[in-house]
Amino acid sequence: MNVVIDNLPAYIEGFLQTVSLLLMAGAGALVIGTIVAAMRISPVPSLSGFAAVYTELLRNTPLTLVLFFCAIILPYLGSELPYFWCAVIGLTLYTSPFVAEALRSGINGVPIGQAEAARSLGLGFGQTVGLIIFPQAFRMVIPPLISVLIALTKNTSVAGAFFVADLFGVGRELANANGNAVVAVLLAVATFYLLITIPLGILAARLEKRFAVTR
């Protein structure tokens, strides 16, 4: 346990790095996922086709390969982004199709009559989606979206293998330097991850209960 206390500043730094990855990649994935979900239901075949290919391609590509491309191939192509931002890009791209699919399931739960009523009132596709469909879809898929963010939290650990000093990366370095205290080091890492995932799970349950009443 002494190794954990002695290296608490390193744990906190790695924890903050993990939180930063979660917030930035999560925000980016929500934005891109929402756009992809809108494109997926678009009446324009080229847009819906692109969204379908984007979703299936990234959902079926291992995260390690996506991060490898961002951390190794992008610099080879001339990018000078720090590894942290390469990790943000990779995590954003990997997570966005899961957000899009969660939203699409919510969109499918909105009665089609509401879209037809909106069109009969003269609303365009963008107005119908933005004002009628998405507000209801987001309410329905809050728990799945938070589950995606919980999965993203755990996926940030993969970034530790690509020179990013996140929580997992700190734990790996401390485990290598303190072979006689590996269990304590890894338990501390797991505890810090739980400080993120447990509150997210509680938030999902409360939001689901709240919106189940108002829906």
Phi and psi in degrees as GROMACS dihedral restraints (atoms count N, CA, C in turn):
[ dihedral_restraints ]
;  ai    aj    ak    al  type     phi  dphi    fc
    3     4     5     6     1   -61.0    20    10
    4     5     6     7     1   -35.3    20    10
    6     7     8     9     1   -64.6    20    10
    7     8     9    10     1   -32.1    20    10
    9    10    11    12     1   -70.7    20    10
   10    11    12    13     1   -47.0    20    10
   12    13    14    15     1   -64.2    20    10
   13    14    15    16     1   -42.8    20    10
   15    16    17    18     1   -65.0    20    10
   16    17    18    19     1   -28.6    20    10
   18    19    20    21     1  -109.8    20    10
   19    20    21    22     1    23.2    20    10
   21    22    23    24     1   -57.9    20    10
   22    23    24    25     1   -41.0    20    10
   24    25    26    27     1   -58.0    20    10
   25    26    27    28     1   -37.7    20    10
   27    28    29    30     1   -67.1    20    10
   28    29    30    31     1   -40.4    20    10
   30    31    32    33     1   -60.9    20    10
   31    32    33    34     1   -45.0    20    10
   33    34    35    36     1   -64.4    20    10
   34    35    36    37     1   -40.4    20    10
   36    37    38    39     1   -62.7    20    10
   37    38    39    40     1   -43.8    20    10
   39    40    41    42     1   -65.8    20    10
   40    41    42    43     1   -37.6    20    10
   42    43    44    45     1   -62.0    20    10
   43    44    45    46     1   -45.4    20    10
   45    46    47    48     1   -64.8    20    10
   46    47    48    49     1   -35.5    20    10
   48    49    50    51     1   -65.8    20    10
   49    50    51    52     1   -40.5    20    10
   51    52    53    54     1   -64.7    20    10
   52    53    54    55     1   -42.6    20    10
   54    55    56    57     1   -62.4    20    10
   55    56    57    58     1   -40.4    20    10
   57    58    59    60     1   -62.9    20    10
   58    59    60    61     1   -43.6    20    10
   60    61    62    63     1   -60.3    20    10
   61    62    63    64     1   -43.0    20    10
   63    64    65    66     1   -62.3    20    10
   64    65    66    67     1   -48.3    20    10
   66    67    68    69     1   -65.5    20    10
   67    68    69    70     1   -45.7    20    10
   69    70    71    72     1   -72.3    20    10
   70    71    72    73     1   -47.5    20    10
   72    73    74    75     1   -68.3    20    10
   73    74    75    76     1   -36.5    20    10
   75    76    77    78     1   -63.9    20    10
   76    77    78    79     1   -44.2    20    10
   78    79    80    81     1   -63.6    20    10
   79    80    81    82     1   -44.7    20    10
   81    82    83    84     1   -62.8    20    10
   82    83    84    85     1   -40.8    20    10
   84    85    86    87     1   -67.3    20    10
   85    86    87    88     1   -36.7    20    10
   87    88    89    90     1   -64.6    20    10
   88    89    90    91     1   -41.5    20    10
   90    91    92    93     1   -66.8    20    10
   91    92    93    94     1   -52.0    20    10
   93    94    95    96     1   -66.2    20    10
   94    95    96    97     1   -40.8    20    10
   96    97    98    99     1   -62.0    20    10
   97    98    99   100     1   -38.3    20    10
   99   100   101   102     1   -64.8    20    10
  100   101   102   103     1   -42.7    20    10
  102   103   104   105     1   -63.8    20    10
  103   104   105   106     1   -43.6    20    10
  105   106   107   108     1   -64.6    20    10
  106   107   108   109     1   -39.9    20    10
  108   109   110   111     1   -62.9    20    10
  109   110   111   112     1   -40.5    20    10
  111   112   113   114     1   -65.3    20    10
  112   113   114   115     1   -40.4    20    10
  114   115   116   117     1   -65.9    20    10
  115   116   117   118     1   -34.2    20    10
  117   118   119   120     1   -63.7    20    10
  118   119   120   121     1   -32.9    20    10
  120   121   122   123     1  -100.2    20    10
  121   122   123   124     1     9.0    20    10
  123   124   125   126     1   -67.8    20    10
  124   125   126   127     1   145.6    20    10
  126   127   128   129     1   -75.6    20    10
  127   128   129   130     1    -6.5    20    10
  129   130   131   132     1   -85.7    20    10
  130   131   132   133     1   115.2    20    10
  132   133   134   135     1   -57.8    20    10
  133   134   135   136     1   -38.8    20    10
  135   136   137   138     1   -65.1    20    10
  136   137   138   139     1   -37.9    20    10
  138   139   140   141     1   -69.7    20    10
  139   140   141   142     1   -46.8    20    10
  141   142   143   144     1   -65.4    20    10
  142   143   144   145     1   -35.5    20    10
  144   145   146   147     1   -66.6    20    10
  145   146   147   148     1   -44.3    20    10
  147   148   149   150     1   -61.2    20    10
  148   149   150   151     1   -43.6    20    10
  150   151   152   153     1   -63.3    20    10
  151   152   153   154     1   -39.4    20    10
  153   154   155   156     1   -65.2    20    10
  154   155   156   157     1   -44.2    20    10
  156   157   158   159     1   -65.0    20    10
  157   158   159   160     1   -44.3    20    10
  159   160   161   162     1   -57.7    20    10
  160   161   162   163     1   -46.6    20    10
  162   163   164   165     1   -64.7    20    10
  163   164   165   166     1   -49.5    20    10
  165   166   167   168     1   -69.1    20    10
  166   167   168   169     1   -36.0    20    10
  168   169   170   171     1   -65.1    20    10
  169   170   171   172     1   -49.1    20    10
  171   172   173   174     1   -76.3    20    10
  172   173   174   175     1   -33.9    20    10
  174   175   176   177     1   -65.3    20    10
  175   176   177   178     1   -27.6    20    10
  177   178   179   180     1  -104.3    20    10
  178   179   180   181     1    11.6    20    10
  180   181   182   183     1  -103.5    20    10
  181   182   183   184     1   130.6    20    10
  183   184   185   186     1   -59.0    20    10
  184   185   186   187     1   141.4    20    10
  186   187   188   189     1   -58.8    20    10
  187   188   189   190     1   -38.4    20    10
  189   190   191   192     1   -58.3    20    10
  190   191   192   193     1   -39.4    20    10
  192   193   194   195     1   -68.6    20    10
  193   194   195   196     1   -39.3    20    10
  195   196   197   198     1   -63.3    20    10
  196   197   198   199     1   -45.9    20    10
  198   199   200   201     1   -68.0    20    10
  199   200   201   202     1   -34.5    20    10
  201   202   203   204     1   -61.5    20    10
  202   203   204   205     1   -43.4    20    10
  204   205   206   207     1   -61.4    20    10
  205   206   207   208     1   -45.3    20    10
  207   208   209   210     1   -69.9    20    10
  208   209   210   211     1   -37.3    20    10
  210   211   212   213     1   -87.7    20    10
  211   212   213   214     1   -27.7    20    10
  213   214   215   216     1  -110.3    20    10
  214   215   216   217     1   -47.7    20    10
  216   217   218   219     1   -75.2    20    10
  217   218   219   220     1   -41.7    20    10
  219   220   221   222     1   -59.0    20    10
  220   221   222   223     1   -47.0    20    10
  222   223   224   225     1   -60.6    20    10
  223   224   225   226     1   -34.8    20    10
  225   226   227   228     1   -64.3    20    10
  226   227   228   229     1   -30.8    20    10
  228   229   230   231     1   -85.1    20    10
  229   230   231   232     1    -0.1    20    10
  231   232   233   234     1   114.5    20    10
  232   233   234   235     1    -2.9    20    10
  234   235   236   237     1   -69.8    20    10
  235   236   237   238     1   139.9    20    10
  237   238   239   240     1  -114.3    20    10
  238   239   240   241     1    20.9    20    10
  240   241   242   243     1   -67.6    20    10
  241   242   243   244     1   141.4    20    10
  243   244   245   246     1   -61.9    20    10
  244   245   246   247     1   159.3    20    10
  246   247   248   249     1   -61.1    20    10
  247   248   249   250     1   -31.7    20    10
  249   250   251   252     1   -59.8    20    10
  250   251   252   253     1   -46.1    20    10
  252   253   254   255     1   -72.4    20    10
  253   254   255   256     1   -30.2    20    10
  255   256   257   258     1   -62.8    20    10
  256   257   258   259     1   -39.5    20    10
  258   259   260   261     1   -66.4    20    10
  259   260   261   262     1   -39.5    20    10
  261   262   263   264     1   -60.9    20    10
  262   263   264   265     1   -45.3    20    10
  264   265   266   267     1   -61.5    20    10
  265   266   267   268     1   -47.8    20    10
  267   268   269   270     1   -62.0    20    10
  268   269   270   271     1   -45.3    20    10
  270   271   272   273     1   -66.7    20    10
  271   272   273   274     1   -36.6    20    10
  273   274   275   276     1   -63.6    20    10
  274   275   276   277     1   -48.6    20    10
  276   277   278   279     1   -62.9    20    10
  277   278   279   280     1   -41.6    20    10
  279   280   281   282     1   -68.9    20    10
  280   281   282   283     1   -36.2    20    10
  282   283   284   285     1   -83.4    20    10
  283   284   285   286     1   -29.9    20    10
  285   286   287   288     1   -57.1    20    10
  286   287   288   289     1   -39.9    20    10
  288   289   290   291     1   -66.4    20    10
  289   290   291   292     1   -28.9    20    10
  291   292   293   294     1   -69.6    20    10
  292   293   294   295     1   -36.8    20    10
  294   295   296   297     1   -63.9    20    10
  295   296   297   298     1   -43.9    20    10
  297   298   299   300     1   -61.5    20    10
  298   299   300   301     1   -42.3    20    10
  300   301   302   303     1   -68.9    20    10
  301   302   303   304     1   -36.9    20    10
  303   304   305   306     1   -62.5    20    10
  304   305   306   307     1   -43.1    20    10
  306   307   308   309     1   -66.1    20    10
  307   308   309   310     1   -38.2    20    10
  309   310   311   312     1   -64.0    20    10
  310   311   312   313     1   -35.6    20    10
  312   313   314   315     1   -65.7    20    10
  313   314   315   316     1   -36.4    20    10
  315   316   317   318     1   -67.9    20    10
  316   317   318   319     1   -39.4    20    10
  318   319   320   321     1   -61.9    20    10
  319   320   321   322     1   -40.1    20    10
  321   322   323   324     1   -65.8    20    10
  322   323   324   325     1   -20.7    20    10
  324   325   326   327     1   -84.7    20    10
  325   326   327   328     1   -10.4    20    10
  327   328   329   330     1   -81.5    20    10
  328   329   330   331     1   127.1    20    10
  330   331   332   333     1   -54.5    20    10
  331   332   333   334     1   132.5    20    10
  333   334   335   336     1   -63.7    20    10
  334   335   336   337     1   -22.6    20    10
  336   337   338   339     1   -62.7    20    10
  337   338   339   340     1   -27.1    20    10
  339   340   341   342     1   -69.7    20    10
  340   341   342   343     1   -39.4    20    10
  342   343   344   345     1   -66.5    20    10
  343   344   345   346     1   -40.3    20    10
  345   346   347   348     1   -65.0    20    10
  346   347   348   349     1   -38.9    20    10
  348   349   350   351     1   -65.1    20    10
  349   350   351   352     1   -39.3    20    10
  351   352   353   354     1   -63.9    20    10
  352   353   354   355     1   -42.1    20    10
  354   355   356   357     1   -66.5    20    10
  355   356   357   358     1   -34.3    20    10
  357   358   359   360     1   -68.1    20    10
  358   359   360   361     1   -22.6    20    10
  360   361   362   363     1   -86.5    20    10
  361   362   363   364     1    -1.0    20    10
  363   364   365   366     1    94.9    20    10
  364   365   366   367     1     8.4    20    10
  366   367   368   369     1   -75.9    20    10
  367   368   369   370     1   140.1    20    10
  369   370   371   372     1   -79.0    20    10
  370   371   372   373     1   179.1    20    10
  372   373   374   375     1   -61.3    20    10
  373   374   375   376     1   -46.3    20    10
  375   376   377   378     1   -62.2    20    10
  376   377   378   379     1   -42.1    20    10
  378   379   380   381     1   -67.4    20    10
  379   380   381   382     1   -40.6    20    10
  381   382   383   384     1   -62.8    20    10
  382   383   384   385     1   -45.7    20    10
  384   385   386   387     1   -67.8    20    10
  385   386   387   388     1   -46.5    20    10
  387   388   389   390     1   -72.9    20    10
  388   389   390   391     1   -34.7    20    10
  390   391   392   393     1   -99.9    20    10
  391   392   393   394     1   -27.1    20    10
  393   394   395   396     1  -111.9    20    10
  394   395   396   397     1   -51.4    20    10
  396   397   398   399     1   -78.8    20    10
  397   398   399   400     1   -55.0    20    10
  399   400   401   402     1   -61.3    20    10
  400   401   402   403     1   -42.8    20    10
  402   403   404   405     1   -56.9    20    10
  403   404   405   406     1   -38.3    20    10
  405   406   407   408     1   -75.5    20    10
  406   407   408   409     1   -39.1    20    10
  408   409   410   411     1   -63.5    20    10
  409   410   411   412     1   -41.8    20    10
  411   412   413   414     1   -61.9    20    10
  412   413   414   415     1   -38.7    20    10
  414   415   416   417     1   -61.3    20    10
  415   416   417   418     1   -40.5    20    10
  417   418   419   420     1   -70.5    20    10
  418   419   420   421     1   -28.7    20    10
  420   421   422   423     1  -111.4    20    10
  421   422   423   424     1    18.5    20    10
  423   424   425   426     1   -57.7    20    10
  424   425   426   427     1   -50.3    20    10
  426   427   428   429     1   -59.1    20    10
  427   428   429   430     1   -46.0    20    10
  429   430   431   432     1   -61.2    20    10
  430   431   432   433     1   -36.4    20    10
  432   433   434   435     1   -65.7    20    10
  433   434   435   436     1   -39.9    20    10
  435   436   437   438     1   -68.4    20    10
  436   437   438   439     1   -33.5    20    10
  438   439   440   441     1   -62.4    20    10
  439   440   441   442     1   -37.0    20    10
  441   442   443   444     1   -63.7    20    10
  442   443   444   445     1   -40.6    20    10
  444   445   446   447     1   -67.6    20    10
  445   446   447   448     1   -35.4    20    10
  447   448   449   450     1   -64.2    20    10
  448   449   450   451     1   -43.1    20    10
  450   451   452   453     1   -62.7    20    10
  451   452   453   454     1   -38.0    20    10
  453   454   455   456     1   -62.3    20    10
  454   455   456   457     1   -40.5    20    10
  456   457   458   459     1   -56.6    20    10
  457   458   459   460     1   -45.4    20    10
  459   460   461   462     1   -71.6    20    10
  460   461   462   463     1   -32.4    20    10
  462   463   464   465     1   -69.3    20    10
  463   464   465   466     1   -22.1    20    10
  465   466   467   468     1   -60.5    20    10
  466   467   468   469     1   -22.4    20    10
  468   469   470   471     1   -62.5    20    10
  469   470   471   472     1   -27.8    20    10
  471   472   473   474     1   -66.2    20    10
  472   473   474   475     1   -29.5    20    10
  474   475   476   477     1   -63.8    20    10
  475   476   477   478     1   -23.7    20    10
  477   478   479   480     1   -63.0    20    10
  478   479   480   481     1   -21.0    20    10
  480   481   482   483     1   -82.0    20    10
  481   482   483   484     1    -5.6    20    10
  483   484   485   486     1  -120.0    20    10
  484   485   486   487     1    47.2    20    10
  486   487   488   489     1    66.1    20    10
  487   488   489   490     1    21.1    20    10
  489   490   491   492     1  -102.2    20    10
  490   491   492   493     1   125.9    20    10
  492   493   494   495     1   -83.0    20    10
  493   494   495   496     1    60.1    20    10
  495   496   497   498     1   -84.8    20    10
  496   497   498   499     1  -171.4    20    10
  498   499   500   501     1   -60.9    20    10
  499   500   501   502     1   -44.0    20    10
  501   502   503   504     1   -66.7    20    10
  502   503   504   505     1   -39.7    20    10
  504   505   506   507     1   -62.3    20    10
  505   506   507   508     1   -41.3    20    10
  507   508   509   510     1   -63.0    20    10
  508   509   510   511     1   -44.8    20    10
  510   511   512   513     1   -61.6    20    10
  511   512   513   514     1   -39.2    20    10
  513   514   515   516     1   -64.1    20    10
  514   515   516   517     1   -44.0    20    10
  516   517   518   519     1   -64.4    20    10
  517   518   519   520     1   -41.7    20    10
  519   520   521   522     1   -68.2    20    10
  520   521   522   523     1   -36.0    20    10
  522   523   524   525     1   -66.1    20    10
  523   524   525   526     1   -39.0    20    10
  525   526   527   528     1   -67.6    20    10
  526   527   528   529     1   -33.7    20    10
  528   529   530   531     1   -85.1    20    10
  529   530   531   532     1   -17.0    20    10
  531   532   533   534     1  -132.7    20    10
  532   533   534   535     1    71.0    20    10
  534   535   536   537     1   -61.8    20    10
  535   536   537   538     1   -23.8    20    10
  537   538   539   540     1   -84.9    20    10
  538   539   540   541     1    -1.8    20    10
  540   541   542   543     1  -132.7    20    10
  541   542   543   544     1    33.5    20    10
  543   544   545   546     1   -62.4    20    10
  544   545   546   547     1   -41.3    20    10
  546   547   548   549     1   -61.7    20    10
  547   548   549   550     1   -45.7    20    10
  549   550   551   552     1   -64.4    20    10
  550   551   552   553     1   -40.0    20    10
  552   553   554   555     1   -62.2    20    10
  553   554   555   556     1   -47.3    20    10
  555   556   557   558     1   -71.6    20    10
  556   557   558   559     1   -34.2    20    10
  558   559   560   561     1   -63.5    20    10
  559   560   561   562     1   -38.1    20    10
  561   562   563   564     1   -65.3    20    10
  562   563   564   565     1   -40.8    20    10
  564   565   566   567     1   -61.1    20    10
  565   566   567   568     1   -45.7    20    10
  567   568   569   570     1   -61.5    20    10
  568   569   570   571     1   -38.5    20    10
  570   571   572   573     1   -62.7    20    10
  571   572   573   574     1   -43.0    20    10
  573   574   575   576     1   -65.9    20    10
  574   575   576   577     1   -36.9    20    10
  576   577   578   579     1   -63.6    20    10
  577   578   579   580     1   -38.4    20    10
  579   580   581   582     1   -65.2    20    10
  580   581   582   583     1   -27.0    20    10
  582   583   584   585     1   -65.0    20    10
  583   584   585   586     1   -18.7    20    10
  585   586   587   588     1   -97.8    20    10
  586   587   588   589     1   -48.7    20    10
  588   589   590   591     1   -73.5    20    10
  589   590   591   592     1   -37.3    20    10
  591   592   593   594     1   -65.0    20    10
  592   593   594   595     1   -48.4    20    10
  594   595   596   597     1   -58.8    20    10
  595   596   597   598     1   -36.0    20    10
  597   598   599   600     1   -64.7    20    10
  598   599   600   601     1   -39.8    20    10
  600   601   602   603     1   -64.4    20    10
  601   602   603   604     1   -41.8    20    10
  603   604   605   606     1   -63.5    20    10
  604   605   606   607     1   -41.8    20    10
  606   607   608   609     1   -61.6    20    10
  607   608   609   610     1   -41.6    20    10
  609   610   611   612     1   -61.2    20    10
  610   611   612   613     1   -43.4    20    10
  612   613   614   615     1   -64.4    20    10
  613   614   615   616     1   -41.9    20    10
  615   616   617   618     1   -68.3    20    10
  616   617   618   619     1   -42.3    20    10
  618   619   620   621     1   -66.6    20    10
  619   620   621   622     1   -37.8    20    10
  621   622   623   624     1   -63.2    20    10
  622   623   624   625     1   -42.1    20    10
  624   625   626   627     1   -65.6    20    10
  625   626   627   628     1   -41.0    20    10
  627   628   629   630     1   -65.7    20    10
  628   629   630   631     1   -48.3    20    10
  630   631   632   633     1   -79.9    20    10
  631   632   633   634     1   -17.6    20    10
  633   634   635   636     1   -67.3    20    10
  634   635   636   637     1   -27.3    20    10
  636   637   638   639     1   -80.2    20    10
  637   638   639   640     1   -38.6    20    10
  639   640   641   642     1   -84.9    20    10
  640   641   642   643     1   -14.3    20    10
